[in-house]
Amino acid sequence: MRITLLLGCLVALTAAAGCSKNQTQATEKPASVATTGATAPPASPAPATPAADKPATTDQPDTKPAPKLADLPPNLKNDAYEYFGLSNDKPLQYTMSGSASIPKGTLTCQATLKAIADGKASFEYTQKGIPSAEMTNTVSLEPNGIYIMSMAP
């Protein structure tokens, strides 16, 4: 509604102001002008169409709002859901003591619920903080456990 009103005002102001002296308008020359060398008078601006003729627009995109953990069905809130940390909507921090492949440091992990469909929930699970351990996984939470769908370093 606001966008339609603003567009209507903008069209009305543009039509009322016309073109200033410093602006030029592109016009086609009639055939008689090409042979005589005379110039045609500037064309008048197109008439403004009333805002009521335009279809109503919305400020909202056509996407659904992001799902929330509270929207998960009870059969998905299993032991794997709790153990893997998917029940936390805030980042978890782990202090790594170090190994041959992962140095000492703090690893921050976050699970973000992306979708709930067909009795499953899709999460994006990110790990950051230690370069050799950084990755983003897509996991599927199902009634019988968690499945890794993709891994990206």
Helices and strands as residue ranges (DSSP letters): H 2-17, H 31-36, G 51-53, G 69-71, G 74-76, H 79-83, E 92-96, E 105-117, E 120-128, G 131-133, E 135-142, E 145-152
